[in-house]
Amino acid sequence: MERNLSHIALFAALIAVLGLVPKIDLSAGVPITAQSLGIMLAGTVLGAKRGALAVLLFLTLVAAGLPLLAGGRGGIGVFAGPSVGFLVGFPVAAFVAGWVMERTTLSPAISATAASVIGGIGALYLFGIAGMALMLGKTLGEATFLAAAFLPGDALKAVLAGLITQSLSRMRPTSLLSRA
């Protein structure tokens, strides 16, 4: 139990630290950040439930007003902007990535990359695109077009998540809780 809580808190902190990487603002009002890499890693390393809990802890701290999002953003107001769909989709993305990771038997690198693409891109974009369409008054097609700007960076993050997960499994096989 204590180990699970420690891992959940550690990954919430990792997601917060990735917010220190400077964001790139797009015209749609949704920034490109490194924090989605933390979301992917939470799922691939911790598994579905613990990964989602780590992200929920992070979002609770953001909602409480801590400036943990990229660019020093925080507070309940961030859930009223164009990035709300991505924020709401964060725990779902971590859960889906963890769920896929738990059910694959391929090498950790391949499994984690696939899990990151399915959860960290696919599931996250479902929520993100819907949120952008709603908050920006765009159609789903227009919001999908706007979200396409994130794809190259997110594909790179998915590969990085696969490589990092593979490295963790080689250095400390017991640290890969998604495979425990």
C-alpha positions in Angstrom: 0.0 0.0 0.0 2.7 2.5 1.0 4.7 1.6 -2.1 1.7 2.3 -4.3 1.1 5.7 -2.7 4.8 6.5 -3.1 4.7 5.6 -6.8 1.5 7.6 -7.4 3.0 10.7 -5.7 6.3 10.3 -7.5 4.6 10.2 -10.9 2.3 13.2 -10.0 5.6 15.0 -9.2 7.1 13.9 -12.5 4.2 15.3 -14.5 4.6 18.6 -12.5 8.3 18.7 -13.2 7.7 18.2 -16.9 5.6 21.4 -16.7 8.9 23.3 -16.2 9.9 22.6 -19.8 8.8 25.8 -21.6 5.5 25.4 -23.4 4.9 26.3 -27.0 1.7 28.3 -27.5 -0.4 27.7 -30.5 -3.1 29.9 -31.9 -5.9 27.6 -30.7 -4.9 28.4 -27.1 -3.8 24.8 -26.3 0.0 24.8 -25.6 2.4 22.0 -26.6 4.0 20.7 -23.4 6.2 17.9 -22.2 3.6 16.9 -19.6 1.8 14.4 -21.9 5.1 12.4 -21.8 4.5 12.1 -18.0 0.9 10.9 -18.6 2.2 8.2 -21.0 4.9 7.1 -18.5 2.4 7.0 -15.7 0.4 4.4 -17.6 3.2 2.4 -19.0 5.2 2.2 -15.8 2.5 2.2 -13.1 -0.3 0.4 -14.9 -3.9 1.4 -15.5 -5.2 2.1 -12.0 -2.1 3.6 -10.4 -1.3 5.6 -13.5 -4.8 7.2 -13.6 -4.6 7.9 -9.8 -1.2 9.7 -10.3 -2.8 11.9 -12.9 -5.9 12.5 -10.8 -3.6 13.6 -7.9 -1.8 16.0 -10.2 -5.0 17.5 -11.5 -6.4 17.8 -8.0 -3.3 19.9 -7.1 -3.7 22.0 -10.2 -7.4 22.6 -9.4 -6.4 23.6 -5.9 -4.4 26.4 -7.4 -0.8 25.1 -7.6 0.8 26.4 -10.7 1.9 23.0 -12.0 0.8 23.2 -15.6 3.3 24.3 -18.2 3.8 28.0 -18.1 2.9 28.2 -14.4 -0.8 27.8 -14.9 -3.0 26.4 -12.2 -6.4 26.9 -10.5 -9.9 26.0 -11.4 -9.9 28.5 -14.3 -7.6 26.3 -16.4 -10.6 23.9 -16.7 -12.6 26.6 -18.5 -10.2 27.1 -21.4 -9.6 25.4 -24.7 -7.3 22.8 -23.2 -10.0 21.4 -20.8 -10.6 18.4 -23.0 -6.9 17.4 -22.8 -6.9 17.9 -19.0 -10.0 15.8 -18.5 -8.5 13.2 -20.9 -5.2 13.0 -19.0 -6.4 10.3 -16.5 -8.2 8.4 -19.2 -5.1 8.4 -21.4 -2.9 7.1 -18.5 -5.5 4.4 -17.7 -5.8 3.3 -21.3 -2.0 3.3 -21.8 -1.6 1.2 -18.6 -4.4 -1.1 -19.6 -2.8 -1.8 -23.0 0.7 -2.3 -21.3 -0.8 -4.7 -18.8 -2.2 -6.9 -21.6 0.7 -7.1 -24.1 3.5 -9.5 -23.9 5.8 -8.0 -26.4 9.1 -6.3 -25.3 8.5 -3.4 -22.9 9.7 -0.9 -25.6 7.3 -2.0 -28.2 4.4 -2.5 -25.7 5.0 0.9 -24.1 5.2 2.7 -27.5 2.0 1.1 -28.7 0.3 1.8 -25.3 1.4 5.4 -25.5 0.1 5.8 -29.0 -3.2 4.2 -28.2 -3.7 5.9 -24.8 -1.5 8.9 -24.8 -2.5 10.0 -28.3 -5.7 8.2 -29.3 -7.7 8.4 -26.1 -6.3 11.8 -25.2 -7.1 13.3 -28.5 -10.7 12.1 -28.3 -11.2 14.2 -25.2 -8.9 17.1 -26.4 -10.6 17.5 -29.7 -14.1 17.5 -28.2 -13.0 20.1 -25.6 -11.4 22.3 -28.3 -14.5 22.1 -30.4 -16.7 23.0 -27.5 -14.6 25.8 -26.0 -13.6 27.4 -29.3 -16.9 27.0 -31.0 -15.5 24.9 -33.8 -16.8 21.8 -35.5 -15.1 18.5 -34.7 -13.4 18.5 -38.1 -12.0 22.0 -37.5 -10.8 21.0 -34.0 -9.2 17.8 -35.4 -7.3 19.9 -37.9 -6.1 22.2 -35.1 -5.1 19.2 -33.0 -3.0 17.7 -35.9 -0.3 20.2 -34.9 0.4 18.1 -31.8 0.9 14.8 -33.6 4.6 15.0 -34.5 5.6 15.9 -30.9 3.3 13.4 -29.4 4.6 10.7 -31.7 8.1 11.5 -30.5 6.9 11.4 -26.8 5.3 8.0 -27.4 8.7 6.7 -28.7 10.5 8.3 -25.8 8.0 6.7 -23.3 8.7 3.3 -24.9 12.5 3.8 -24.6 12.3 5.0 -21.0 10.0 2.2 -20.0 12.4 -0.3 -21.7 15.3 1.2 -19.8 13.5 1.0 -16.5 12.6 -2.6 -17.1 16.2 -3.4 -17.8 17.7 -1.5 -14.8 15.0 -2.5 -12.3 12.5 -5.1 -13.6 10.5 -4.8 -10.4 9.9 -1.1 -11.0 7.7 -1.8 -14.0 4.4 -2.2 -12.0 2.4 -2.5 -15.2 3.9 -5.9 -15.7 3.8 -7.1 -12.1 
